[in-house]
Every structure is written in C-alpha cells, then in structure tokens.
Amino acid sequence: MTTTQKRNLMIEAHKMAREMVGDYQARLALALRKAWQKIKNRREGKEMTIEELIERIQEECENEPENKFGHKWSANRWQNYGK
C-alpha cells in the first residue's frame, strides 16, 4: 500500500469517525476497520459504485422485463436530482 493510499484511508476513516458518537479513539479504530474492509472489497470486486449498480439493474430490467408475478420492471437514472 502506497503512502497516498494510506493517507486516503486515514482521511476516509476520520470522516466516518466524525459522524459516530462516543470516544474518538474508539470511533477512529472502528472507522479504520470499516475503511480497510471497504478497500479490500473494492480490490476483490465485491463492492460496486452507484453508477455500476444502476447499470446492472438497467441491464437486468432490459433482459428480463417481467418477473415471475408478471410485474414489469423499469429503472430510471436521475442525473440532476437534488441540484
């Protein structure tokens, strides 16, 4: 792991720790574990970005437009939502 990657890991962990409640040292320890797990999941391909998830859902909707109950699936991409 490079110095830049370690730095980004610590920055991410501090962001998560600030949102938690309790002793900061304990929060940081928990946040570091979560941040490290997040990086490991990305490396192993277990975690997807929002864009990847949306594309996957849209592909599934196109390939199988109806489920076993006869309901039709659709997915929309809200690009300007909240702006």
C-alpha positions, 0 to 999 in steps of 0.5 A: 500500500502506497503512502497516498493510499494510506493517507486516503484511508486515514482521511476516509476513516476520520470522516466516518469517525466524525459522524459516530458518537462516543470516544474518538479513539474508539470511533477512529479504530472502528472507522479504520476497520470499516475503511480497510474492509471497504478497500479490500472489497473494492480490490476483490470486486465485491463492492460496486459504485452507484453508477455500476449498480444502476447499470446492472439493474438497467441491464437486468430490467432490459433482459428480463422485463417481467418477473415471475408475478408478471410485474414489469420492471423499469429503472430510471437514472436521475442525473440532476436530482437534488441540484 
